[in-house]
Amino acid sequence: MPGVSRAIVAELVDRALEEDLGARGDVTTLATVPGALLGAADLVARRDGVVAGLPVAAIVFETVGQGRVRTEYGTADGAPVSAGEVLATVRGPVRDLLTAERTALNLVGHLSGIATLTRAWVEAVAGTGARIRDTRKTLPGLRSLEKYAVRCGGGVNHRMSLSDAALVKDNHVAAAGGVVEAFRLVRERYPDLPLEVEADTVAQACAVVDAGADLVLLDNMSPDEMRAVVAHARGRARLEASGGLQLAGARAVAETGVDFLAVGALTHSAPVLDIGLDIHSVMEG
């Protein structure tokens, strides 16, 4: 998974399994499934969508199985999938497969939901030249994986952390005494960092473009207001639409000529893609 540290994933998986297994482990499976029973299980899409996080699910099974479980992929992250399609097959002790099931499905379903929603936005603006971009509205501890899922869906990432790039917002403007002054202060202190400035009005946006901003966030502006800023900028700055954007209106926003649509919903409101685990090929070891 490009851009995702395996160490971060391993730590996440360990915490998730600790939460799920408690002090005594999967008591139901320990009581009902013989330790020597081997089997295979398919991860199956229950609905159409875009898959993301299969390697994460594999790490869950491998962690529980401690070398006893192997994973075979039926598709790859970023691929469109249909209901009923086998995404991967895991083989090993049935106890391990059942113990890992919920944690693995929680993660791959969540990430696939993000990828699926992102793809819907990407398709909505196809051909306009605008890109769909995420935000930092992610679940704590899951940011790198959620942003990876956005990329699987065809979107692009905003900054990973507060130190990667500067984003001057309305509260910074209030503290600095003006949007152009806030831009100047950040540029003086961090001359080499990417710098984006949020503008609430056409006048503000035009002012920071004229001041030399590379990227301007157009916050809660109407399509007509966005077109006015696009016309004034004439390519001198990249422009990003943000604030309450809806999928139904995505194309109209993209057609104003902005470069990006920032969509917090990609990560904070994506519904889970339903993925199940179906056990088969059970045999005594």
Backbone as CSV, one residue per row, in Angstrom:
resi,resn,N_x,N_y,N_z,CA_x,CA_y,CA_z,C_x,C_y,C_z
1,MET,0.846,-1.184,0.000,0.000,0.000,0.000,0.887,1.242,0.000
2,PRO,1.085,1.854,-1.147,1.959,3.030,-1.228,1.504,4.134,-0.288
3,GLY,2.475,4.706,0.430,2.172,5.807,1.326,1.659,5.403,2.683
4,VAL,1.600,4.108,2.960,1.108,3.620,4.247,2.195,2.777,4.899
5,SER,2.575,3.139,6.100,3.593,2.393,6.827,3.026,1.078,7.343
6,ARG,3.728,-0.024,7.048,3.277,-1.315,7.569,3.303,-1.332,9.097
7,ALA,4.254,-0.598,9.682,4.323,-0.548,11.141,3.068,0.101,11.724
8,ILE,2.570,1.157,11.065,1.344,1.809,11.533,0.164,0.856,11.431
9,VAL,0.095,0.121,10.321,-0.996,-0.843,10.148,-0.906,-1.947,11.198
10,ALA,0.300,-2.448,11.434,0.467,-3.521,12.415,0.045,-3.060,13.805
11,GLU,0.400,-1.832,14.161,0.000,-1.299,15.468,-1.516,-1.153,15.553
12,LEU,-2.125,-0.668,14.489,-3.579,-0.536,14.444,-4.254,-1.891,14.600
13,VAL,-3.763,-2.876,13.865,-4.343,-4.219,13.926,-4.210,-4.800,15.330
14,ASP,-3.048,-4.619,15.944,-2.862,-5.131,17.305,-3.864,-4.507,18.268
15,ARG,-4.075,-3.199,18.166,-5.038,-2.534,19.057,-6.450,-3.019,18.794
16,ALA,-6.783,-3.178,17.515,-8.133,-3.612,17.162,-8.402,-5.029,17.657
17,LEU,-7.420,-5.901,17.525,-7.596,-7.283,17.993,-7.677,-7.334,19.515
18,GLU,-6.881,-6.527,20.181,-6.945,-6.483,21.639,-8.340,-6.050,22.095
19,GLU,-8.894,-5.071,21.414,-10.241,-4.594,21.729,-11.275,-5.686,21.486
20,ASP,-11.097,-6.453,20.403,-12.091,-7.447,20.006,-11.997,-8.736,20.818
21,LEU,-10.794,-9.140,21.199,-10.618,-10.449,21.817,-10.730,-10.422,23.333
22,GLY,-10.504,-9.271,23.941,-10.622,-9.200,25.383,-9.617,-10.104,26.087
23,ALA,-9.966,-10.530,27.292,-9.022,-11.289,28.118,-8.963,-12.763,27.756
24,ARG,-10.055,-13.313,27.203,-10.110,-14.770,26.992,-10.183,-15.181,25.540
25,GLY,-10.157,-14.235,24.624,-10.208,-14.596,23.217,-11.623,-14.842,22.738
26,ASP,-11.734,-15.423,21.563,-13.033,-15.696,20.934,-13.622,-16.941,21.569
27,VAL,-14.354,-16.740,22.659,-14.822,-17.882,23.451,-15.789,-18.767,22.668
28,THR,-16.606,-18.192,21.817,-17.556,-18.982,21.038,-16.818,-19.908,20.083
29,THR,-15.839,-19.355,19.373,-15.077,-20.165,18.421,-14.246,-21.214,19.151
30,LEU,-13.632,-20.847,20.273,-12.838,-21.819,21.036,-13.688,-22.984,21.510
31,ALA,-14.962,-22.710,21.825,-15.843,-23.764,22.333,-16.411,-24.643,21.226
32,THR,-16.585,-24.112,20.037,-17.329,-24.846,19.001,-16.480,-25.374,17.859
33,VAL,-15.293,-24.844,17.662,-14.488,-25.213,16.498,-13.245,-25.986,16.956
34,PRO,-13.071,-27.227,16.512,-11.878,-28.003,16.888,-10.602,-27.306,16.431
35,GLY,-9.570,-27.362,17.232,-8.327,-26.689,16.913,-7.659,-27.209,15.659
36,ALA,-7.904,-28.465,15.323,-7.251,-29.062,14.158,-8.010,-28.826,12.855
37,LEU,-9.168,-28.179,12.933,-10.001,-28.002,11.745,-9.396,-26.935,10.838
38,LEU,-9.178,-27.307,9.571,-8.647,-26.382,8.575,-9.738,-26.002,7.585
39,GLY,-9.561,-24.864,6.940,-10.562,-24.461,5.964,-10.113,-23.271,5.146
40,ALA,-10.983,-22.860,4.271,-10.761,-21.673,3.451,-11.993,-20.790,3.569
41,ALA,-11.784,-19.514,3.403,-12.896,-18.565,3.472,-12.692,-17.479,2.424
42,ASP,-13.773,-17.090,1.785,-13.728,-16.033,0.776,-14.227,-14.724,1.359
43,LEU,-13.503,-13.652,1.078,-14.033,-12.316,1.317,-14.839,-11.952,0.088
44,VAL,-16.128,-11.713,0.275,-17.056,-11.549,-0.843,-17.752,-10.192,-0.753
45,ALA,-17.761,-9.468,-1.857,-18.493,-8.205,-1.913,-19.990,-8.488,-1.928
46,ARG,-20.720,-7.870,-1.039,-22.174,-8.024,-1.011,-22.866,-6.962,-1.869
47,ARG,-22.110,-5.900,-2.211,-22.647,-4.841,-3.053,-21.573,-4.399,-4.032
48,ASP,-21.992,-3.718,-5.093,-21.039,-3.148,-6.046,-20.272,-2.012,-5.366
49,GLY,-19.019,-1.826,-5.775,-18.241,-0.731,-5.218,-16.821,-0.745,-5.715
50,VAL,-15.950,-0.106,-4.965,-14.516,-0.074,-5.251,-13.813,-0.584,-4.001
51,VAL,-12.925,-1.537,-4.177,-12.299,-2.171,-3.019,-11.027,-1.421,-2.612
52,ALA,-10.796,-1.365,-1.299,-9.559,-0.805,-0.740,-9.319,-1.474,0.602
53,GLY,-8.064,-1.781,0.884,-7.720,-2.335,2.189,-7.581,-3.840,2.246
54,LEU,-7.533,-4.504,1.119,-7.346,-5.958,1.156,-6.048,-6.352,1.866
55,PRO,-4.927,-5.660,1.628,-3.716,-6.017,2.374,-3.863,-5.812,3.883
56,VAL,-4.690,-4.858,4.295,-4.932,-4.652,5.724,-5.670,-5.853,6.302
57,ALA,-6.692,-6.315,5.589,-7.414,-7.505,6.030,-6.470,-8.699,6.118
58,ALA,-5.576,-8.819,5.149,-4.624,-9.929,5.159,-3.737,-9.875,6.396
59,ILE,-3.322,-8.674,6.788,-2.480,-8.528,7.979,-3.242,-8.966,9.226
60,VAL,-4.539,-8.687,9.282,-5.345,-9.142,10.418,-5.328,-10.662,10.499
61,PHE,-5.609,-11.330,9.384,-5.626,-12.792,9.382,-4.250,-13.363,9.705
62,GLU,-3.208,-12.754,9.159,-1.848,-13.238,9.405,-1.449,-13.040,10.870
63,THR,-1.903,-11.939,11.468,-1.579,-11.674,12.871,-2.241,-12.691,13.779
64,VAL,-3.515,-12.945,13.544,-4.224,-13.935,14.352,-3.640,-15.321,14.112
65,GLY,-3.339,-15.629,12.855,-2.874,-16.973,12.498,-1.426,-17.243,12.841
66,GLN,-0.648,-16.193,13.126,0.766,-16.362,13.497,1.492,-17.300,12.536
67,GLY,1.321,-17.015,11.255,1.998,-17.800,10.230,1.208,-18.972,9.705
68,ARG,0.039,-19.232,10.267,-0.756,-20.395,9.852,-1.766,-20.053,8.755
69,VAL,-1.975,-18.752,8.480,-2.981,-18.336,7.498,-2.282,-17.687,6.308
70,ARG,-2.708,-18.045,5.113,-2.188,-17.398,3.913,-3.349,-16.787,3.126
71,THR,-3.041,-15.724,2.395,-4.058,-14.975,1.663,-3.784,-15.035,0.179
72,GLU,-4.834,-15.267,-0.608,-4.762,-15.234,-2.067,-5.716,-14.149,-2.546
73,TYR,-5.207,-13.195,-3.301,-6.032,-12.071,-3.753,-6.762,-12.411,-5.043
74,GLY,-8.044,-12.077,-5.080,-8.828,-12.260,-6.293,-8.923,-10.997,-7.119
75,THR,-8.572,-9.873,-6.512,-8.570,-8.583,-7.198,-7.585,-7.683,-6.474
76,ALA,-7.482,-6.446,-6.884,-6.519,-5.517,-6.288,-7.229,-4.275,-5.784
77,ASP,-6.643,-3.634,-4.796,-7.179,-2.368,-4.305,-7.314,-1.370,-5.456
78,GLY,-8.434,-0.648,-5.452,-8.712,0.323,-6.500,-9.564,-0.224,-7.619
79,ALA,-9.799,-1.532,-7.618,-10.589,-2.146,-8.687,-12.078,-2.038,-8.392
80,PRO,-12.889,-1.806,-9.424,-14.338,-1.888,-9.229,-14.743,-3.344,-9.017
81,VAL,-15.663,-3.584,-8.118,-16.103,-4.954,-7.822,-17.621,-5.011,-7.866
82,SER,-18.123,-6.207,-8.141,-19.561,-6.425,-8.239,-20.038,-7.287,-7.083
83,ALA,-21.310,-7.140,-6.728,-21.889,-7.961,-5.674,-21.701,-9.441,-6.017
84,GLY,-21.220,-10.210,-5.052,-20.967,-11.625,-5.247,-19.543,-11.957,-5.656
85,GLU,-18.745,-10.939,-5.965,-17.374,-11.182,-6.416,-16.470,-11.549,-5.237
86,VAL,-15.616,-12.552,-5.446,-14.641,-12.952,-4.435,-13.440,-12.011,-4.515
87,LEU,-13.171,-11.329,-3.427,-12.089,-10.347,-3.383,-10.770,-10.978,-2.961
88,ALA,-10.841,-11.952,-2.076,-9.651,-12.659,-1.603,-10.094,-13.946,-0.937
89,THR,-9.173,-14.876,-0.830,-9.419,-16.137,-0.137,-8.330,-16.326,0.911
90,VAL,-8.755,-16.659,2.126,-7.800,-16.930,3.204,-7.912,-18.407,3.579
91,ARG,-6.756,-19.020,3.828,-6.703,-20.455,4.139,-5.904,-20.679,5.416
92,GLY,-6.420,-21.558,6.281,-5.722,-21.870,7.516,-6.667,-22.464,8.534
93,PRO,-6.261,-22.525,9.795,-7.155,-23.045,10.836,-8.452,-22.243,10.902
94,VAL,-9.552,-22.958,10.957,-10.851,-22.278,10.978,-10.977,-21.372,12.201
95,ARG,-10.411,-21.795,13.315,-10.438,-20.933,14.506,-9.833,-19.562,14.203
96,ASP,-8.704,-19.563,13.515,-8.042,-18.290,13.198,-8.879,-17.455,12.245
97,LEU,-9.475,-18.107,11.248,-10.273,-17.368,10.271,-11.466,-16.696,10.932
98,LEU,-12.139,-17.421,11.838,-13.323,-16.859,12.489,-12.952,-15.800,13.523
99,THR,-11.838,-15.999,14.196,-11.411,-15.032,15.200,-11.043,-13.695,14.558
100,ALA,-10.430,-13.754,13.378,-9.999,-12.530,12.687,-11.114,-11.875,11.885
101,GLU,-12.206,-12.579,11.671,-13.224,-12.153,10.704,-13.700,-10.718,10.906
102,ARG,-14.216,-10.393,12.071,-14.875,-9.094,12.252,-13.879,-7.940,12.148
103,THR,-12.716,-8.092,12.748,-11.733,-7.011,12.663,-11.326,-6.769,11.217
104,ALA,-11.082,-7.838,10.473,-10.684,-7.701,9.068,-11.786,-7.049,8.248
105,LEU,-13.020,-7.485,8.455,-14.122,-6.941,7.668,-14.415,-5.490,8.036
106,ASN,-14.284,-5.142,9.315,-14.498,-3.750,9.711,-13.558,-2.823,8.950
107,LEU,-12.297,-3.208,8.871,-11.300,-2.349,8.233,-11.467,-2.302,6.722
108,VAL,-11.581,-3.450,6.077,-11.686,-3.452,4.614,-13.018,-2.863,4.160
109,GLY,-14.069,-3.056,4.929,-15.360,-2.465,4.572,-15.347,-0.956,4.677
110,HIS,-14.713,-0.444,5.734,-14.615,1.010,5.915,-13.790,1.644,4.797
111,LEU,-12.631,1.078,4.527,-11.761,1.649,3.497,-12.387,1.524,2.109
112,SER,-13.058,0.424,1.847,-13.721,0.258,0.547,-14.887,1.222,0.401
113,GLY,-15.550,1.541,1.508,-16.613,2.538,1.453,-16.087,3.908,1.058
114,ILE,-14.927,4.277,1.590,-14.301,5.547,1.225,-13.929,5.542,-0.257
115,ALA,-13.311,4.450,-0.713,-12.919,4.359,-2.127,-14.129,4.422,-3.042
116,THR,-15.216,3.791,-2.625,-16.436,3.768,-3.440,-17.050,5.150,-3.552
117,LEU,-17.136,5.867,-2.430,-17.702,7.216,-2.460,-16.801,8.156,-3.267
118,THR,-15.492,8.020,-3.087,-14.563,8.859,-3.843,-14.738,8.652,-5.339
119,ARG,-14.870,7.399,-5.761,-15.033,7.109,-7.186,-16.300,7.766,-7.735
120,ALA,-17.369,7.798,-6.942,-18.609,8.444,-7.394,-18.377,9.934,-7.657
121,TRP,-17.624,10.594,-6.774,-17.298,12.012,-6.978,-16.393,12.194,-8.192
122,VAL,-15.405,11.340,-8.333,-14.486,11.434,-9.473,-15.243,11.282,-10.788
123,GLU,-16.149,10.330,-10.836,-16.928,10.128,-12.060,-17.857,11.311,-12.330
124,ALA,-18.346,11.948,-11.255,-19.263,13.074,-11.429,-18.592,14.264,-12.111
125,VAL,-17.272,14.413,-11.923,-16.582,15.578,-12.496,-15.685,15.188,-13.673
126,ALA,-15.797,13.958,-14.140,-14.932,13.464,-15.217,-15.014,14.377,-16.439
127,GLY,-13.851,14.701,-17.003,-13.794,15.518,-18.199,-13.708,17.008,-17.959
128,THR,-13.849,17.451,-16.702,-13.816,18.888,-16.413,-12.402,19.395,-16.124
129,GLY,-11.509,18.491,-15.764,-10.167,18.887,-15.358,-10.027,19.089,-13.868
130,ALA,-11.129,19.111,-13.123,-11.074,19.268,-11.670,-10.768,17.932,-11.010
131,ARG,-10.061,18.000,-9.881,-9.729,16.801,-9.119,-10.490,16.811,-7.797
132,ILE,-10.811,15.612,-7.314,-11.478,15.460,-6.028,-10.424,15.263,-4.949
133,ARG,-10.523,16.072,-3.891,-9.491,16.057,-2.858,-10.111,15.856,-1.480
134,ASP,-9.395,15.128,-0.621,-9.876,14.874,0.732,-9.491,16.022,1.676
135,THR,-9.776,15.839,2.960,-9.444,16.816,3.994,-8.792,16.075,5.160
136,ARG,-8.581,16.795,6.277,-8.084,16.133,7.486,-9.218,15.633,8.367
137,LYS,-10.433,15.587,7.857,-11.570,15.108,8.648,-11.591,13.580,8.614
138,THR,-10.606,13.020,9.307,-10.404,11.572,9.325,-10.495,11.071,10.762
139,LEU,-10.681,9.768,10.913,-10.714,9.181,12.251,-9.297,9.131,12.826
140,PRO,-9.113,9.519,14.077,-7.778,9.485,14.677,-7.140,8.101,14.541
141,GLY,-5.904,8.079,14.088,-5.182,6.829,13.926,-5.372,6.159,12.587
142,LEU,-6.370,6.607,11.813,-6.674,5.968,10.535,-6.353,6.853,9.336
143,ARG,-5.732,8.007,9.569,-5.594,8.978,8.482,-4.851,8.418,7.275
144,SER,-3.709,7.784,7.481,-2.927,7.317,6.330,-3.706,6.272,5.543
145,LEU,-4.445,5.414,6.231,-5.238,4.400,5.532,-6.432,5.030,4.818
146,GLU,-7.091,5.982,5.453,-8.247,6.611,4.825,-7.822,7.426,3.604
147,LYS,-6.692,8.099,3.698,-6.205,8.840,2.537,-5.747,7.879,1.432
148,TYR,-5.206,6.739,1.808,-4.884,5.705,0.822,-6.156,5.253,0.102
149,ALA,-7.240,5.068,0.845,-8.501,4.649,0.244,-9.029,5.702,-0.727
150,VAL,-8.833,6.982,-0.399,-9.219,8.060,-1.326,-8.458,7.908,-2.639
151,ARG,-7.174,7.621,-2.549,-6.383,7.428,-3.770,-6.869,6.210,-4.551
152,CYS,-7.257,5.162,-3.847,-7.803,3.983,-4.520,-9.058,4.334,-5.310
153,GLY,-9.813,5.313,-4.828,-11.028,5.737,-5.511,-10.790,6.748,-6.614
154,GLY,-9.532,7.160,-6.797,-9.211,8.103,-7.864,-9.080,9.538,-7.416
155,GLY,-9.193,9.788,-6.108,-9.030,11.133,-5.590,-7.575,11.445,-5.299
156,VAL,-7.323,12.679,-4.873,-5.976,13.102,-4.493,-6.022,13.610,-3.059
157,ASN,-4.871,13.593,-2.421,-4.806,13.927,-0.997,-4.449,15.379,-0.748
158,HIS,-5.082,15.933,0.271,-4.667,17.202,0.852,-3.510,16.879,1.795
159,ARG,-3.073,17.827,2.585,-1.947,17.600,3.492,-2.248,16.477,4.486
160,MET,-1.190,15.759,4.874,-1.350,14.675,5.833,-1.421,15.211,7.258
161,SER,-0.653,16.258,7.541,-0.624,16.803,8.891,-0.510,18.322,8.827
162,LEU,-0.604,18.939,9.983,-0.523,20.392,10.077,0.852,20.935,9.725
163,SER,1.862,20.076,9.705,3.219,20.536,9.409,3.606,20.364,7.949
164,ASP,2.786,19.651,7.167,3.132,19.398,5.766,2.934,20.627,4.878
165,ALA,1.935,21.409,5.214,1.591,22.591,4.419,0.820,23.549,5.312
166,ALA,0.820,24.808,4.941,0.074,25.813,5.692,-1.283,26.046,5.032
167,LEU,-2.300,26.217,5.855,-3.635,26.554,5.369,-4.183,27.669,6.254
168,VAL,-4.201,28.863,5.718,-4.695,30.024,6.451,-6.215,30.022,6.381
169,LYS,-6.862,29.909,7.559,-8.324,29.881,7.616,-8.837,31.127,8.328
170,ASP,-10.155,31.202,8.478,-10.760,32.439,8.969,-10.262,32.841,10.353
171,ASN,-10.018,31.863,11.242,-9.535,32.213,12.576,-8.098,32.744,12.532
172,HIS,-7.290,32.239,11.603,-5.951,32.787,11.432,-6.036,34.225,10.909
173,VAL,-6.967,34.453,9.999,-7.155,35.789,9.434,-7.554,36.777,10.536
174,ALA,-8.461,36.334,11.411,-8.897,37.199,12.510,-7.726,37.533,13.438
175,ALA,-6.878,36.538,13.699,-5.748,36.756,14.603,-4.683,37.647,13.974
176,ALA,-4.514,37.530,12.658,-3.451,38.265,11.973,-3.872,39.670,11.560
177,GLY,-5.175,39.916,11.507,-5.649,41.237,11.136,-5.992,41.407,9.676
178,GLY,-6.095,40.316,8.956,-6.478,40.395,7.547,-5.937,39.216,6.774
179,VAL,-6.599,38.875,5.668,-6.227,37.684,4.926,-4.874,37.858,4.233
180,VAL,-4.624,39.025,3.664,-3.335,39.252,3.012,-2.211,39.289,4.031
181,GLU,-2.468,39.893,5.194,-1.451,39.935,6.248,-1.143,38.523,6.753
182,ALA,-2.172,37.687,6.923,-1.947,36.305,7.364,-1.111,35.549,6.339
183,PHE,-1.431,35.755,5.063,-0.644,35.129,3.995,0.813,35.569,4.076
184,ARG,1.042,36.854,4.266,2.403,37.387,4.312,3.194,36.816,5.488
185,LEU,2.551,36.716,6.658,3.235,36.211,7.848,3.670,34.759,7.678
186,VAL,2.782,33.945,7.126,3.142,32.537,6.920,4.252,32.416,5.887
187,ARG,4.138,33.149,4.792,5.140,33.060,3.740,6.522,33.507,4.228
188,GLU,6.544,34.519,5.091,7.825,34.975,5.624,8.464,33.933,6.533
189,ARG,7.649,33.271,7.352,8.213,32.308,8.311,8.541,30.971,7.664
190,TYR,7.712,30.547,6.719,7.923,29.253,6.067,7.931,29.453,4.549
191,PRO,8.989,30.024,4.022,8.991,30.386,2.594,8.930,29.195,1.643
192,ASP,9.320,28.023,2.108,9.381,26.871,1.207,8.187,25.929,1.324
193,LEU,7.297,26.183,2.279,6.151,25.287,2.465,5.016,25.632,1.504
194,PRO,4.285,24.607,1.030,3.048,24.894,0.291,2.109,25.710,1.174
195,LEU,1.451,26.686,0.570,0.602,27.595,1.340,-0.728,27.795,0.629
196,GLU,-1.799,27.470,1.333,-3.155,27.681,0.830,-3.848,28.701,1.719
197,VAL,-4.661,29.551,1.110,-5.371,30.585,1.852,-6.865,30.432,1.616
198,GLU,-7.628,30.394,2.710,-9.079,30.325,2.617,-9.653,31.721,2.433
199,ALA,-10.571,31.854,1.484,-11.241,33.129,1.234,-12.747,32.924,1.291
200,ASP,-13.424,33.824,1.987,-14.881,33.723,2.134,-15.633,34.548,1.102
201,THR,-14.936,35.507,0.466,-15.583,36.379,-0.507,-14.740,36.452,-1.771
202,VAL,-15.357,36.907,-2.841,-14.627,37.097,-4.099,-13.511,38.105,-3.913
203,ALA,-13.800,39.177,-3.169,-12.790,40.216,-2.953,-11.569,39.660,-2.218
204,GLN,-11.813,38.867,-1.172,-10.708,38.250,-0.440,-9.883,37.355,-1.358
205,ALA,-10.569,36.511,-2.128,-9.879,35.574,-3.013,-9.023,36.321,-4.032
206,CYS,-9.572,37.343,-4.626,-8.818,38.105,-5.622,-7.618,38.803,-4.994
207,ALA,-7.786,39.262,-3.761,-6.696,39.956,-3.078,-5.520,39.023,-2.813
208,VAL,-5.795,37.805,-2.375,-4.684,36.895,-2.074,-4.070,36.335,-3.357
209,VAL,-4.859,36.218,-4.411,-4.275,35.854,-5.705,-3.284,36.929,-6.129
210,ASP,-3.701,38.190,-6.018,-2.832,39.306,-6.400,-1.594,39.390,-5.509
211,ALA,-1.728,38.889,-4.249,-0.596,38.929,-3.323,0.413,37.820,-3.604
212,GLY,0.033,36.863,-4.468,0.970,35.818,-4.852,0.665,34.441,-4.307
213,ALA,-0.540,34.228,-3.772,-0.890,32.907,-3.248,-0.883,31.866,-4.370
214,ASP,-0.376,30.670,-4.042,-0.331,29.593,-5.021,-1.653,28.828,-5.099
215,LEU,-2.339,28.765,-3.962,-3.571,27.988,-3.878,-4.551,28.727,-2.988
216,VAL,-5.761,28.910,-3.485,-6.790,29.646,-2.739,-8.012,28.756,-2.582
217,LEU,-8.468,28.630,-1.344,-9.652,27.846,-1.034,-10.865,28.765,-1.054
218,LEU,-11.834,28.456,-1.895,-13.042,29.263,-2.036,-14.117,28.642,-1.151
219,ASP,-14.326,29.258,0.000,-15.164,28.655,1.033,-16.626,29.068,0.877
220,ASN,-17.483,28.073,0.650,-18.930,28.290,0.584,-19.325,29.358,-0.429
221,MET,-18.634,29.397,-1.554,-18.994,30.338,-2.611,-19.958,29.695,-3.594
222,SER,-20.779,30.527,-4.212,-21.696,30.041,-5.246,-20.913,29.808,-6.533
223,PRO,-21.466,29.030,-7.465,-20.779,28.843,-8.750,-20.469,30.158,-9.457
224,ASP,-21.371,31.137,-9.382,-21.113,32.425,-10.025,-19.918,33.121,-9.383
225,GLU,-19.826,33.067,-8.055,-18.687,33.665,-7.367,-17.394,32.948,-7.727
226,MET,-17.443,31.625,-7.805,-16.247,30.866,-8.194,-15.789,31.256,-9.595
227,ARG,-16.735,31.405,-10.516,-16.365,31.793,-11.885,-15.695,33.163,-11.910
228,ALA,-16.161,34.052,-11.039,-15.558,35.391,-10.987,-14.104,35.315,-10.530
229,VAL,-13.832,34.454,-9.545,-12.456,34.307,-9.065,-11.595,33.635,-10.123
230,VAL,-12.139,32.624,-10.791,-11.403,31.936,-11.863,-11.011,32.942,-12.947
231,ALA,-11.942,33.807,-13.319,-11.661,34.798,-14.357,-10.587,35.778,-13.902
232,HIS,-10.624,36.164,-12.630,-9.630,37.112,-12.120,-8.251,36.452,-12.018
233,ALA,-8.215,35.196,-11.581,-6.934,34.512,-11.362,-6.196,34.266,-12.677
234,ARG,-6.933,33.912,-13.725,-6.339,33.663,-15.038,-5.140,32.695,-14.953
235,GLY,-5.298,31.664,-14.120,-4.258,30.653,-14.027,-3.105,31.009,-13.114
236,ARG,-3.136,32.169,-12.469,-2.025,32.568,-11.596,-1.998,31.782,-10.299
237,ALA,-3.121,31.205,-9.900,-3.194,30.408,-8.679,-4.152,29.248,-8.927
238,ARG,-3.906,28.170,-8.233,-4.864,27.064,-8.261,-5.987,27.380,-7.280
239,LEU,-7.192,26.932,-7.637,-8.369,27.267,-6.846,-9.069,25.987,-6.396
240,GLU,-9.517,26.006,-5.146,-10.156,24.829,-4.549,-11.512,25.210,-3.971
241,ALA,-12.557,24.567,-4.447,-13.898,24.788,-3.902,-14.071,23.939,-2.649
242,SER,-14.706,24.514,-1.624,-14.895,23.795,-0.372,-16.118,24.338,0.349
243,GLY,-16.654,23.504,1.239,-17.743,23.965,2.086,-19.106,23.497,1.620
244,GLY,-19.602,22.432,2.220,-20.962,21.967,1.959,-21.220,21.452,0.567
245,LEU,-20.197,20.999,-0.121,-20.402,20.489,-1.477,-21.218,19.199,-1.446
246,GLN,-22.073,19.043,-2.456,-22.920,17.857,-2.571,-22.629,17.145,-3.889
247,LEU,-22.730,15.825,-3.857,-22.430,15.042,-5.050,-23.294,15.461,-6.235
248,ALA,-24.558,15.754,-5.974,-25.466,16.116,-7.065,-25.033,17.396,-7.768
249,GLY,-24.359,18.280,-7.048,-23.936,19.535,-7.659,-22.461,19.589,-7.997
250,ALA,-21.771,18.453,-7.896,-20.322,18.432,-8.079,-19.909,18.901,-9.472
251,ARG,-20.634,18.458,-10.495,-20.225,18.814,-11.854,-20.386,20.312,-12.112
252,ALA,-21.449,20.894,-11.593,-21.654,22.331,-11.777,-20.520,23.121,-11.138
253,VAL,-20.038,22.671,-9.983,-18.912,23.335,-9.331,-17.645,23.145,-10.158
254,ALA,-17.402,21.925,-10.617,-16.198,21.647,-11.399,-16.164,22.461,-12.685
255,GLU,-17.327,22.681,-13.272,-17.385,23.404,-14.546,-17.137,24.901,-14.406
256,THR,-17.012,25.396,-13.172,-16.655,26.805,-12.988,-15.191,27.049,-13.353
257,GLY,-14.398,25.992,-13.409,-12.985,26.137,-13.727,-12.053,25.973,-12.551
258,VAL,-12.590,25.629,-11.355,-11.712,25.398,-10.203,-10.879,24.146,-10.449
259,ASP,-9.768,24.068,-9.733,-8.851,22.946,-9.908,-9.191,21.758,-9.023
260,PHE,-9.741,22.041,-7.830,-10.042,20.979,-6.866,-11.413,21.193,-6.244
261,LEU,-12.026,20.084,-5.861,-13.184,20.098,-4.979,-12.757,19.386,-3.702
262,ALA,-12.757,20.090,-2.569,-12.388,19.496,-1.288,-13.639,18.922,-0.638
263,VAL,-13.619,17.620,-0.354,-14.826,16.931,0.103,-14.522,16.183,1.397
264,GLY,-14.894,16.769,2.523,-14.685,16.114,3.808,-15.475,14.832,3.946
265,ALA,-16.620,14.755,3.256,-17.484,13.577,3.360,-16.805,12.301,2.887
266,LEU,-15.781,12.409,2.053,-15.103,11.208,1.576,-14.650,10.335,2.734
267,THR,-14.179,10.966,3.797,-13.665,10.201,4.929,-14.572,10.237,6.151
268,HIS,-15.313,11.332,6.358,-16.112,11.373,7.592,-17.536,10.859,7.432
269,SER,-17.989,10.625,6.199,-19.386,10.208,6.025,-19.577,9.068,5.028
270,ALA,-18.503,8.425,4.619,-18.650,7.346,3.629,-19.314,6.125,4.268
271,PRO,-20.374,5.600,3.661,-20.969,4.367,4.180,-20.054,3.181,3.916
272,VAL,-20.074,2.229,4.817,-19.262,1.020,4.661,-19.718,0.243,3.429
273,LEU,-18.766,-0.301,2.690,-19.115,-1.233,1.630,-19.276,-2.609,2.270
274,ASP,-20.430,-3.213,2.094,-20.732,-4.495,2.737,-19.881,-5.605,2.117
275,ILE,-19.012,-6.178,2.932,-18.169,-7.297,2.521,-18.313,-8.384,3.572
276,GLY,-18.518,-9.611,3.132,-18.711,-10.721,4.051,-17.624,-11.764,3.938
277,LEU,-17.619,-12.702,4.884,-16.671,-13.818,4.886,-17.452,-15.120,4.822
278,ASP,-17.202,-15.916,3.817,-17.904,-17.184,3.639,-16.922,-18.337,3.771
279,ILE,-17.108,-19.155,4.820,-16.246,-20.315,5.056,-16.622,-21.454,4.124
280,HIS,-15.604,-22.147,3.615,-15.858,-23.350,2.801,-14.636,-24.255,2.885
281,SER,-14.692,-25.413,2.261,-13.567,-26.355,2.184,-13.014,-26.693,3.563
282,VAL,-13.911,-27.080,4.487,-13.497,-27.417,5.840,-13.034,-28.871,5.888
283,MET,-11.904,-29.116,6.573,-11.392,-30.477,6.687,-10.537,-30.577,7.946
284,GLU,-10.416,-31.794,8.488,-9.575,-32.028,9.640,-8.111,-31.948,9.227
285,GLY,-7.286,-31.255,10.059,-5.864,-31.151,9.770,-5.090,-32.399,10.182
